[in-house]
Amino acid sequence: MSDNRSKKNYKVLVVDDSIQTLEVIQRNLNANGYDAYTCSSVRDAVRFLSESTIDIVITDFKMPKQDGLELIRHIRDNFYDIEIIMITGYPDIEDAVQAIKDGADDYLVKPFTDDELLLATQRMVEKINNRRSVESTSKPAKTYGIIGESEKMKYVFHRIEKASGTNATVLISGDSGTGKEIVARAIHYNSERRRESFVPINCTAIPDTLLESELFGYVKGAFTGVKDSRKGFFQIANGGTIFLDEIGDASLNMQSKFLRVLQNKEIRPVGSPQIQHVNTRIIAATHKDLTTMVQNGLFREDLYYRLNVIDCHVPALNERPEDIPALINYFVKKFSQEMNCRVPVFSDNVLKALKRYSWPGNVRELENLTQRLVIIVDGDTIKTTDLPDSMRFNATAGTNNNLSLQEVVLQHIEGRIWVQTINL
């Protein structure tokens, strides 16, 4: 809790009938950078909330006249964006369950330590940040239509900006599903070539027998029965950009063809005696380690250096988990609009589970998951029980032994574990 500056904008209201408890909690929160206020009754708290903006409420469970559950219900009926921590000196699991059901987000049992208080409050801050990230419609000045505000994505945006201002070749690296083609399109459509064609080629899909005719086209009479000339990919992309996807899968024969075009900016259509000049920019992408392939003789070294004038690495999704809420928000709105259905809310525990998941399929996997959940889940809230087993159990594996009471209760409510005994 050393960075007090990051917490100065979070306002916390503490509600308890014990003046001593109020003073202790307020002092600890203020000392750790929070802006803490106090009320000694539910009635005073209701009045205070109507006049002030509060991020987190910490309320006692047992109080005279009106108890903490009544305050929780009032907050949930009137303030959707306030996070709530329930505290009590009566550690009863049924009370905990009821508090969570009524809208409490966390649960502390008296006597609790300063660290327990501050950790619970920090969890509420994380929930607030998650929600604000999902709900935010603001974007950095230049994201090129790509979702992401993490430091790793800021690097990608910087590279796009640099590459867009030149005609140099670009080599984009990254795992499958990270969005390498989206980055390539962003470079093209923000460059001077934006009015010309962007032509993507999957290097794994062209057999060597069709290589030259597909890349460079052919003229009438080049083959038996051919009555018309046909343009190749490089001619179609003349003046624009050709995107060589999965260049690491190209055969050595295909690599030599690409190298010749890069060196001479010339092609020869099949069956034609004439060489044609092409003004085509090349952007390549791969999920493979080309430097290792060069060392093993599987990729031409001269082609590698020709392609790698500007490099851009697109991070895997598990390298930028802070971007997951914004991506989910985009996909949820997209699929809800396409299917003309309600826009569901992802619970905080679901967001935590998705941030912990390894995402072998990267953004493409997240998009497919979101579409599936929008279709199959009937309620307005996506819970952890709605997630595939691999994601749900991956998020909880190895953590149950050290769970606090409030974490056990939260997982019990969402059906993640079955509460049988709790030792307090």
Residue pairs with C-beta under 8 A, 6 or more apart in sequence:
1 32
1 33
1 118
1 122
3 33
4 32
4 33
5 33
6 33
7 32
7 33
7 34
7 125
8 33
8 34
8 35
9 35
10 34
10 35
10 55
10 56
10 125
10 128
11 34
11 35
11 36
11 37
11 52
11 53
11 54
11 55
11 56
12 29
12 34
12 35
12 36
12 37
12 54
12 55
12 56
12 57
12 58
12 121
13 36
13 37
13 38
13 39
13 45
13 48
13 49
13 52
13 54
13 56
13 57
13 58
14 22
14 25
14 26
14 29
14 36
14 37
14 38
14 39
14 57
14 58
14 59
15 38
15 39
15 40
15 41
15 42
15 44
15 45
15 57
15 58
15 59
15 60
15 63
15 68
15 71
16 22
16 25
16 38
16 40
16 59
16 60
16 63
16 87
17 40
17 41
17 60
17 63
17 64
18 60
19 40
21 60
22 38
22 40
23 38
25 36
25 38
25 58
25 117
26 36
26 37
26 38
28 114
28 117
28 118
29 36
29 117
29 118
29 121
30 36
32 118
34 121
37 48
37 52
37 54
39 45
39 48
41 63
41 64
41 65
41 66
42 59
42 63
42 65
42 66
42 67
42 68
42 70
42 71
42 74
43 65
43 66
45 57
45 59
45 71
46 71
46 74
48 54
49 57
49 74
49 75
49 78
49 79
49 82
54 79
54 82
55 81
55 82
55 83
55 124
55 125
55 128
56 82
56 83
56 84
56 85
56 121
56 124
56 125
56 128
57 71
57 75
57 82
57 83
57 84
57 85
58 84
58 85
58 87
58 108
58 121
59 68
59 71
59 72
59 84
59 85
59 86
59 87
60 68
60 87
60 88
61 67
61 68
61 69
61 86
61 87
61 88
61 89
61 90
61 95
61 99
62 68
62 88
62 89
62 90
68 86
68 88
68 99
69 98
69 99
69 102
72 84
72 86
72 99
72 102
72 103
72 104
73 102
73 103
75 82
75 84
75 103
76 102
76 103
81 128
81 131
83 105
83 106
83 124
83 127
83 128
84 103
84 104
84 105
84 106
85 104
85 105
85 106
85 107
85 108
85 120
85 121
85 124
86 96
86 99
86 104
86 106
86 107
86 108
87 107
87 108
87 109
87 110
87 112
88 95
88 107
88 108
88 109
88 110
89 109
89 110
89 111
91 109
91 405
91 424
93 409
93 419
93 422
96 107
96 405
96 406
96 409
97 409
97 412
97 413
99 107
100 107
100 409
100 410
100 413
101 413
105 123
105 124
105 127
105 348
106 120
106 123
106 124
106 406
106 410
107 405
107 406
107 409
108 116
108 117
108 120
108 406
109 405
109 424
116 404
120 406
127 348
130 325
130 348
130 351
131 348
133 322
133 325
133 326
134 325
134 326
134 328
134 329
134 346
134 351
135 329
136 326
139 149
140 149
140 154
140 157
142 157
142 160
142 161
143 149
143 153
143 157
144 157
144 160
144 186
144 190
145 182
145 186
146 153
146 156
146 157
146 179
146 182
146 183
146 186
147 323
147 326
147 327
147 330
148 156
148 320
148 323
148 326
148 327
149 322
149 323
149 326
150 315
150 320
150 322
150 323
152 315
152 319
152 320
153 315
153 320
153 323
155 313
156 183
156 312
156 313
156 314
156 315
159 310
159 311
159 312
160 183
160 186
160 187
160 190
160 312
161 190
162 310
163 170
163 187
163 191
163 283
163 310
163 312
164 186
164 187
164 190
164 191
165 191
166 310
167 191
167 192
167 193
167 281
168 309
168 310
169 262
169 281
169 282
169 283
169 284
169 306
169 307
169 308
169 309
169 310
170 184
170 187
170 282
170 283
170 284
170 307
170 309
170 310
170 311
170 312
171 247
171 284
171 285
171 286
171 290
171 307
171 308
171 309
171 310
171 311
171 312
172 180
172 183
172 184
172 283
172 284
172 285
172 286
172 311
172 312
172 313
172 314
173 180
173 285
173 286
173 287
173 290
173 311
173 312
173 313
173 314
174 180
174 285
174 287
174 313
174 314
174 315
174 316
175 287
175 316
175 362
176 287
176 361
176 362
176 364
177 317
177 361
177 362
177 363
177 364
177 365
178 314
178 315
178 316
178 317
178 362
178 363
179 314
179 362
179 363
180 245
180 285
180 287
180 314
181 200
181 243
181 245
181 285
183 312
183 314
184 198
184 200
184 241
184 243
184 283
184 285
185 198
185 243
187 241
187 283
188 194
188 198
188 240
188 241
188 243
188 281
188 283
189 198
191 241
191 281
193 239
193 240
193 241
193 281
196 237
196 238
196 239
196 240
196 241
197 236
197 237
197 238
197 239
197 240
197 241
198 237
198 240
198 241
198 243
199 233
199 236
199 237
199 240
199 241
199 242
199 243
200 243
200 245
201 215
201 233
201 242
201 243
201 244
201 245
202 245
202 246
203 244
203 245
203 246
203 247
203 248
203 249
203 250
203 254
204 246
204 249
206 214
206 215
206 254
208 251
208 253
208 254
211 253
211 254
211 257
212 232
212 257
212 270
213 222
213 230
213 232
213 270
214 232
214 233
215 232
215 233
215 234
215 257
215 267
216 232
216 234
216 235
216 267
216 268
216 269
216 270
217 229
217 230
217 231
217 232
217 234
217 235
217 267
217 269
217 270
218 226
218 229
218 230
218 232
218 269
218 270
218 271
218 272
219 229
219 269
219 270
219 271
219 272
220 226
220 227
220 228
220 229
220 271
221 271
222 269
222 270
222 271
222 272
223 270
223 271
226 271
229 269
232 267
232 269
233 242
234 242
234 261
234 267
234 278
234 280
235 267
235 269
235 276
235 278
237 278
237 280
238 278
238 279
238 280
239 279
239 280
240 280
240 281
241 280
241 281
241 282
241 283
242 280
242 281
242 282
242 283
243 283
243 284
243 285
244 250
244 258
244 282
244 283
244 284
244 285
245 284
245 285
246 285
246 286
246 287
246 288
247 258
247 284
247 285
247 286
247 290
247 307
248 286
248 287
248 288
248 290
248 293
248 299
249 286
249 288
250 258
252 298
252 300
255 299
255 300
255 303
256 300
256 303
258 282
258 303
259 300
259 302
259 303
259 306
260 266
261 267
261 278
261 280
261 282
262 282
262 303
262 306
262 307
263 306
265 277
265 278
265 279
265 280
266 275
266 276
266 277
266 278
267 275
267 276
267 278
268 274
268 275
268 276
269 276
282 307
284 307
290 299
290 304
290 308
291 304
293 299
294 300
294 301
294 304
316 359
316 362
317 323
317 324
317 359
317 362
317 363
317 365
317 366
318 357
318 358
318 359
321 354
321 355
321 356
322 355
324 351
324 354
324 355
324 366
325 346
325 351
327 363
327 366
327 367
328 346
328 351
328 354
328 366
328 370
331 366
331 367
331 370
331 371
332 343
332 344
332 346
332 370
332 374
333 343
335 370
335 371
335 374
335 375
336 342
336 343
336 344
336 374
339 374
339 375
341 374
342 380
344 373
344 374
344 377
344 379
344 380
344 381
344 382
345 380
345 381
345 382
346 354
346 381
346 382
347 381
347 382
347 383
347 384
347 414
349 383
349 384
349 410
349 411
349 414
349 416
350 382
350 383
350 384
350 386
350 387
352 395
353 384
353 387
353 391
353 392
353 394
353 395
353 396
354 366
354 387
354 391
354 395
356 394
356 395
357 390
357 391
357 394
357 395
358 394
359 365
359 366
361 368
369 388
369 391
373 382
373 386
373 387
376 386
377 386
383 414
383 415
384 392
384 395
384 414
384 415
384 416
385 392
385 414
385 415
385 416
392 416
396 411
396 416
396 417
400 417
403 411
405 422
405 424
408 417
408 419
408 422
409 419
411 417
412 418
412 419
